[in-house]
Amino acid sequence: MINKPTIFREGKYNQKDINDFKKKTGFKVIDIYSNQSKELFEVQNPRITDEKELKKKFPEFEEERKKESSGDWIYYEWNNTFLHTLTEKENDSLRTNRNKNIITAEEQKKLANFTVAIAGLSVGGNIATTLAYNGFSKNIKIADFDTLATTNLNRVRGKLSDVGSAKIEIISRQLYELDPYVNIIAFDKGLNKKNISEFLAGIPKTNLVFEIIDNLPLKILIRKEAKKHKIPVVMLTSIGNSVLIDIERYDQDPKTKIFNGMVDEKILEYILADKIPKSEVNKYVMEIVGPENIPPRVVESVKSIGKTLVGRPQLMSTVTITSGIACFIARKIALGDKVTSGRKIFKFDDLLNS
């Protein structure tokens, strides 16, 4: 169960409510309201650049806004913090102000109303937070059943004190601490045949799904369901110093083949029906990735799993770039720009050697 922050919204409380709440719980109070009010004044009055004029007019602005219940109060149970901040609308305005006009105000509204689902929260967790920093998805769906291990900290944005905690809880907290108003629909047991339809088509319906998991049968199920509901699927695979980008636009062309036809659909059905030995399933994973796309060092590392290594190698530097690419693709799709099905590979070495 993911605990949401407790929110006292402006106009819905009085000072006695806040004082009474403070008495019940011993917590750290953080008040950023005045600092944010100054930011809001500057954002709304960009032509006032003279410091003397700013100092003269800001108190007038502050006085006009003053009321008994100014701003919102947010209580974060997990870090025992009570935060005094601006309202949701004002926070959104400030957080997205420096996006302009790379992203226009009208486009920003579209992104906020564009529901993204993310399956798998190792790489996917970084995608979720990057989307949030760009002002995406007031409704976001995330799915993962796993807990954080210390070895995950080479690519998952977490803390040592998070080790042993559920990844979905760690990412949810990061999202709430950035935007306490976000609606997170969390699938903390992971995905399966019974809940995939809800994950994609449940209210609010998913507009785009990022699939970043290792389980091949589940990858297939996600695509079959996405195809059924005409939802685009994007898979980003971090491989050493490169990113494999696979896009399936089931929303544009219902005839789009699963994995863009890289594996025969009969084989995929056999895998789902468990008619192919698990020892052979990895062969089809390699077909999807493409052996030619795997650098020699990664190949050697994979061969060492179960001998001298315990898991597939990944780098935070690559994962960070992957998250940026994911957000760029999501923005293009959300705004109706041309994004076609198919595969692209982004090799970092090409940037230096071209």
N, C-alpha and C positions, 0 to 999 in steps of 0.2 A: 504494500500500500504506500503510494507516494503522497507525503503530506504537502498540502498547498499552503502558501503563506496566508495568514489572517489579514484581511484588508479593512481598514476603517476609511471609508471614502468621504471626501469633502461634502458637507451638507447632510451627511447621514449620521453624524455624531456630534456631541458637544464636549467641552473641555473636561467635564466631570467623567464622561465615559473613558477618556484617555487616562485621567488621573487614577480612576478606579482600576483600570487594566494594569497600570504600572505597579500598583500596590500588590496585585495578585501574583505577579511574576517578577523575580529578580533577574533583570536582563540589562544588557548594554543598550543605552539609548544613543542613536546617531541621528543628528538633525542636519540635513543638507538643504532644508527648505530655503533659507536666505540666500545661500550660494546659488541655488538653481534659479531663484527669483531674479537675481542680477543677470544671470545668463539669459533668461527669458526676455528681460528688458532689452538687452543688447541685440538679441536675435530679432526682436520685433522693431527695433530702432537702429538698423545698421548704418544709417547716415550720421548718427551721433558718434563721432570719433574723438571729440575733444574731452579730455579727462575732467575738466572743470564742469562742463555741461552735463556729463554723465553723473557726477556727484550731486549736481543740483536737481536733476530730473528723476533720478532713480528713487529717492525717498517719496516723491509724489506718486510715482507708479506703485510703489510698495504700499503706500497708505490707501490708495484706491482699492487694492486687492485685499486689504486687511479685513478679516471677519473672525468670528469666534472659532470656527472650525476651518482654518485655512490649510489647504493641502490634504494629502492622504497620509495615514500611518500604516506601516506594514510590519507585521510581526513574523519573523523567521524562526520557527521553533528549533530547527536543527543547529543554529548557531546562537540561539537565545538573544537575538538582536531586534530592537524596535526602531524602525526607520521612519523619520518624518521627511516626506518628499512632496513634490508637486503632484498634481492629478495625473491620471492616465493619459489624457489628451495632451497635456503640457509636456509630460515626459517623452511621449512619442515624438512630439514636435522637436524637442531638443536632441533626442538621440539620432534622429534622421536628418537634422539640419545640415550636417557636413556632407551628406550624400548628394545634396543639390549642386548643380543640376546634372550630374552624371545620372542620377535618378530624379526625375521630376516629381512634384508633389502628387500629381495624378497617378503616375506609375507607382509611387510608394503605396498608395491606397490599394492598388491592384495586388501588390506583393503581400501586403498585410492580410488580404482576404484570400490568398492562394494557399490552400492546405497541402502541406508536404508530409509524406509518411517516410520514415527511415527504418529499415530493417537491419539491425546490427549496429552496435554502438561503440565499436573500437574506432575504426575510421569514421563511422557514422556519427559518433558523438561530436567529433570535430566539425562535421558538416552541419549538425544541428545548431551548434553555437555560432558558427560562421553565418548561417542563415539569419539567426536572431540579430547579430550585430548589423546585418544589412537591412533590418526592418521587415523581415519575412514572417509570414505565417502566425497570425494571432491564434490559429488552431494548428497544432502540430501533433502528429502521431509518431510514437517511437516504440520500438519493440526490441527487447533483449532479455535473456534469462540469466546471463552470466554475472559473476562477481569479478571485481578487479583484483588482479595479481600484481605483484611487484614487477614482474617481467613485462606487464602491459604498459608500464610507465615510460617505455621508449617511444610510444605513439599515442597514448591516451592522456588527455589533459586532466590530470588528477593530482592528488597529494599522497604522500606516504601514509598519512592518517586515514586515507580512503581505502587502503588495501583491505580486502574482505567484504567491502560494501558492494551492493548491486550496482552495476554500471548504469542502469536506468535511473537509479536514485541519484547518483553522482551528477549525471547529465541534467536531470530534472532540476536539481538544486542550482546548477550553473545557469540554466535558462530562467528560473524564477528570480535569481539574484540580479539578473540583467533586466528582466521584464516580469515583475510580479503578477501582471495581468494576463499573461499568456495562458491559453487553455491547452494543457498537455493531456493527450489521450494516451495513456501508458499501457502497454501490453507487457507486464513484468514477468510473465511466464514464457515469453517468447511467442512464436507463431506456430500454428499447426492447422490441420485440415478444418478444424471446427471454427477457428477465429480469423482466418485469412480474409474471408468475405467482409467481416466487420471492420478489419484493419483497413481495407481498401474502399469499400462501398458504404460502410456505416457512417452515420451523421457525425460531423460533416463529411461529405464525400471527398476522398483524396483526389487532388488534381495532378499529383506527380509522386512517384515512389522511387526512392533510392534504395536499391537492393545491394547490401554489402555484407553478405554472410557466406559461410563456408559450406553449408549443407546443400548438396546438389538437388535432392528431391524437393527441398523447400524452395530453392531458387525456381525450379520448374513450376511448382504450385503457385507461387507469387505471380509468375508471368501468365499462367493460364487464367487466373482470376483477373489480373489486370487487363488482359485481352478481352475477357468477357464484359468488363465494365468500361472499356475504352479509356484506360489510364496509361499514360506513358511511363516507361521504366528506364531508369538510368543506373548503370553499374559502373563503378570506378574501381579499378584494381591497381593498387600500389605495388610496383615491381622494381625493387632496387631504386634506381634513379630515373624511373619513368612511370608514367600513368597511362593505363589502358582505359579508354573511354568507350563504353558500349551504350547505344541509345536505341530504344525500341518504341516507336511512336504508334502504339495501338490506338491512340485517340485520333490519329489522322488516317491510318490505313488498317482496317480490321484484318487484312490479309497478311500483315506483317508476321513473319515467322518467329517462333520462340528462339532466342539467342541469334536472331537474324539468320536462322538456317544453318548455323555452324555445326549442329548435330542433328541428324535425322530425327524427325518427330516420333517415328516408331520406336526408336531407341529411348527417347525421353519417356514414352509411355511405359516401356519395359522397366526403366529405372523406377518410375513411380509405383509400378506393380510389384517391385522387389523381385523381378525376374532376372536381374543381372547381378552376379556375385559382387559383393562390396569391393573385393580385390580388383575388379575390372572397372569400377565406377570412376576411379581416379584417371583412367585413360581418357574418359570423355571430358573430365575437368581440364585435362591438358589440351584436348581438342578445342575447347572453348577459349582458353587463354592463348593457345598457339605457342608451341615450343620455340619458335623463332623470336618470340617477344620476351623470352626469359634470359637475362644476362647470365654468363657463365658462373659468376660468384653466387647468384641466387640458386642456380641449378645445383651447385656443390653444397650449398647450405641445406636445400631440400633433401638431398641424398643423405645428409648427416642426421636428419630428424630420426630420433629413436636410437641413435648411436652416440653422438656427441652433442646434439642439440635437441631441444624439446618442442620447438615450434617454428613456424614459417617466419623468415626475417622480414622486417619492415622498418622504415625510418620515419621519425617524426617530421623531418624536413620534407619528405615526399608526401606524407599524409597531410601536412599543412597546405602544400600546393594543391593536392587533390581536393581539399575542402574549398579552396578558392575557385577551382575549376567547376566544382559541383554547384556552387552558388551562382556562378556566371551562367551555366546551362539552365538552371532553374529560373533565373531572371529572364533569359531569352524565351523560354517556353511560356512563362507566365504572361509576358507582354506580347505574345503572338509573333515573335520574330521567327525567321526561318531556321528550324533545327530539324534535320532529317535523321531517319534511322541509319544505323551503321556504326562502324568502328573507326576511332582515331587513336593514335598513340603519340603521347607527348614525351619525348626523350630529352632530358635536361642537357645531355652532352651536345645535342644538336645546336643548342643556343650558342655554345662557345666555339663549335667547330664549323659553323656555317659561314 
